[in-house]
Amino acid sequence: MWLGVIMKFIVKRPLITEKNTYQNAMGIYVFEVDSKATKSEIKSSVEKLFKVKVASVNTARTRGQAKMTKFGVGKIAKGKKALVKLVAGEKIALFDGV
């Protein structure tokens, strides 16, 4: 039971943008992940959560950015994202129809 809880905390949410939807056709899916997660932890959690085989994982740290709001200057949180490439023929059903 605890393993499933830990896997859900590693992968926070899918990142769905116009650029990422084009990458989905090539078998690359992008997720926001915990900033302390390693590539091997991300790979195992995606394989267990979505029941797919992962070919490779690339990670990138995102920096916090300043953003103007009507109340003044706000800040976008920093974090980490993972680009997960699946084995040929594999798909994640969560991204179908996006």
Stockholm file with secondary structure:
# STOCKHOLM 1.0

chainA/1-98         MWLGVIMKFIVKRPLITEKNTYQNAMGIYVFEVDSKATKSEIKSSVEKLFKVKVASVNTARTRGQAKMTKFGVGKIAKGKKALVKLVAGEKIALFDGV
#=GR chainA/1-98 SS CHHHHHHHHHEEEECCCHHHHHHHTTTEEEEEECTTCCHHHHHHHHHHHHCCCEEEEEEEEECCEEEEETTEEEEECCEEEEEEEECTTCCCGGGTTC
#=GC SS_cons        CHHHHHHHHHEEEECCCHHHHHHHTTTEEEEEECTTCCHHHHHHHHHHHHCCCEEEEEEEEECCEEEEETTEEEEECCEEEEEEEECTTCCCGGGTTC
//
